[in-house]
Amino acid sequence: MTNRKIMMVLLFGLSCTGVMAQDSGLYKVVYEADKNGKRISGSLEDLIAYVDSGNPVRVGWELVQKWPNDSTTTMRHWTDGGFVTSTRGQVFAQIRGIFGQGFAHIDSPPGIFLFSKTPNSWVAVIGTDGNMRAKFEISEDMKELPEEVLKSMENSKVKTMWSVMVR
């Protein structure tokens, strides 16, 4: 093999390694807060500094369903913070539209169900203060729910987890 071919193979290999390393960043939870916005772990100041530097974040939140038989089911969601804002000592992430989904009934196998046939039927803003403000398309199945249940789905309190990419 000529020196030129060896050099090209090495350069190609190094460029692939660089691309793979760039895309293989891992996320690490750096801040968690309970549904009232009280810190569980991490540093809110560090999260704000990370966000204010223009870095991407992922946000996770926890929903708890209490069933008539006194059991509970916990569901955790994670997604990219699509539009992230820091203000007044808090961070808020806008969640891009998704198919709305919910808990499968307790008597069903573990799983979730989709509320709507329409993509982008659920959007939300979630804050480190524990507030989740959601908007969604009300499907035929949901029209049977009492108005106070629908209102509680628009404004709720959730435990949040915030992760940043570590290199």
C-alpha positions in Angstrom: 0.0 0.0 0.0 1.4 3.4 -0.9 1.9 6.1 1.7 -0.9 8.2 0.1 -3.4 5.3 0.5 -2.3 4.7 4.1 -2.7 8.4 4.9 -6.2 8.4 3.3 -7.3 5.4 5.3 -6.0 6.9 8.5 -7.7 10.2 7.8 -11.0 8.5 7.0 -10.7 6.4 10.2 -10.0 9.5 12.3 -12.8 11.5 10.8 -15.3 8.6 11.4 -14.0 8.4 15.0 -14.6 12.1 15.4 -18.1 11.9 14.1 -19.0 8.9 16.3 -17.5 10.6 19.4 -19.5 13.7 18.7 -22.7 11.8 18.4 -22.1 9.4 21.2 -22.4 12.0 24.0 -24.2 10.7 27.0 -26.8 12.6 29.0 -26.5 12.9 32.7 -29.2 14.0 35.1 -27.9 17.2 36.7 -31.1 18.4 38.4 -34.2 16.8 39.9 -37.1 18.6 41.6 -40.3 17.2 43.2 -43.7 18.2 41.9 -43.6 21.4 44.0 -40.3 22.5 42.5 -38.3 21.5 45.6 -34.8 20.4 44.8 -34.2 16.6 45.2 -30.7 16.6 43.7 -28.3 18.6 41.6 -27.8 22.3 41.2 -30.4 24.5 39.6 -27.8 27.2 39.1 -25.6 24.8 37.1 -28.6 23.8 35.0 -29.4 27.5 34.3 -25.7 28.2 33.4 -25.7 25.3 31.0 -29.0 26.4 29.4 -27.9 30.1 29.2 -24.8 28.9 27.3 -27.1 27.6 24.6 -26.6 23.9 25.3 -29.3 21.3 24.7 -31.2 19.7 27.6 -33.5 16.7 28.0 -36.4 16.9 30.4 -38.0 14.0 32.1 -41.2 14.0 34.2 -43.1 11.6 36.2 -46.8 10.9 36.2 -48.5 8.8 38.9 -51.9 7.2 38.3 -53.9 6.2 41.4 -56.4 3.4 40.6 -59.7 2.6 42.3 -58.1 -0.5 44.0 -55.7 1.8 45.8 -52.7 0.7 43.7 -50.6 3.2 41.7 -48.7 3.2 38.5 -45.8 5.5 37.7 -44.9 6.5 34.2 -41.7 8.4 33.3 -41.3 10.3 30.1 -38.2 11.8 28.5 -37.8 14.1 25.6 -35.6 16.9 24.2 -36.3 20.3 25.5 -37.4 21.8 22.2 -37.6 25.5 23.1 -35.8 26.2 26.4 -36.2 29.3 28.6 -34.5 30.4 31.8 -36.2 33.2 33.7 -36.5 34.2 37.4 -34.4 31.4 38.6 -36.2 28.6 36.8 -35.9 26.6 33.6 -38.8 25.9 31.3 -38.8 23.5 28.3 -41.4 23.4 25.6 -42.3 19.9 24.5 -42.8 19.5 20.8 -46.2 18.0 19.7 -46.7 14.3 20.1 -49.6 11.9 19.9 -51.2 12.2 23.3 -50.9 9.1 25.3 -52.0 7.7 28.7 -51.9 4.9 31.1 -53.3 1.5 30.1 -56.0 0.4 32.6 -54.7 -1.4 35.7 -56.4 -4.6 34.5 -54.6 -4.5 31.2 -51.1 -5.7 30.4 -48.4 -3.0 31.0 -48.5 -0.4 28.3 -49.9 2.9 27.1 -52.7 4.0 24.7 -52.9 6.9 22.3 -55.6 9.5 22.9 -55.9 10.7 19.4 -55.3 9.7 15.8 -53.9 13.2 15.1 -50.2 13.7 15.3 -49.0 16.7 17.4 -52.2 16.4 19.5 -50.4 17.1 22.8 -47.9 19.9 23.7 -46.6 21.2 27.0 -44.3 23.5 28.8 -42.6 21.9 31.8 -40.6 23.8 34.4 -38.1 23.1 37.1 -40.8 24.6 39.4 -42.9 21.4 38.8 -45.6 23.0 36.7 -46.7 21.3 33.5 -49.0 23.3 31.3 -50.3 21.2 28.5 -52.6 21.7 25.5 -54.1 18.9 23.6 -56.8 17.9 21.2 -59.8 16.4 23.0 -60.5 13.1 21.3 -63.9 11.4 21.3 -62.9 9.1 24.2 -61.9 12.1 26.3 -65.1 14.0 25.8 -66.7 11.7 28.4 -64.3 13.0 31.1 -65.5 15.6 33.5 -64.4 19.1 32.8 -62.3 19.2 36.1 -60.4 16.2 34.9 -59.6 17.8 31.6 -58.6 21.0 33.4 -56.3 19.0 35.7 -54.6 17.6 32.6 -53.9 21.1 31.3 -52.3 22.3 34.5 -50.6 19.8 36.7 -47.6 19.3 39.0 -44.9 16.8 38.1 -41.6 15.6 39.4 -39.0 16.7 36.8 -35.5 15.5 35.9 -33.2 17.5 33.8 -30.2 16.1 31.9 -27.4 17.6 29.9 -24.9 16.1 27.5 -21.5 15.2 29.0 -18.6 14.7 26.7 
